[in-house]
């Protein structure tokens, strides 16, 4: 299975509050991604969302709030996010059209205006 991450070729680390991220399988005509209308962290260290290699050419993303350095967590510290995970159809000519339609609907119902 051939997956294409919708990322800049050399960039595999994104801001923790990235508005969206998606993986596409153009050969099979589907994609999977997330839309994040809201994100808040009272304490962080090197926060971000990383994309890593998985088994058999798989890719996965993981969100990090505190990484690569010790950080004291205090009572009352909070991490909050609202995320929607989206399975969508994609086509070679407009691979993200349906995904961005979902993003618009999710933001209109649950959060701030979408940024692409």
Phi, psi and omega in degrees: 000130182258118180251145175238120176277134178276082182213162171292143189311314185266352185264113179237016178225127184238164176301148180299331181260028177308132185291333180195162174204140181214148172247143182237147168238090184294329180296322181262351173080030177219162175219164179219132181201183176232151173239131182238099179290335185210142179209134176213138174218125181282339180212139179204166174212115181055047183292153176174176176242123182253151174246128184231161176281140175243189180292148175052049178067016177286160176230151174213157176245153176215140181262136180237132178257318177231118183210148176067008173197147178291144180214126179287128176262131183252152173305134181097345175299143184224147169231128180222141171209154171241121181227146173239132178258130192235125169259126187218160175278145175221153179232155183299326182283328177218074190295334184250006183305307182294322179300315180291332173295316176297317180301315179299316179296318181296314180294324181291330181270324192236354183187196185297165181298140183292144172242136182250000000 
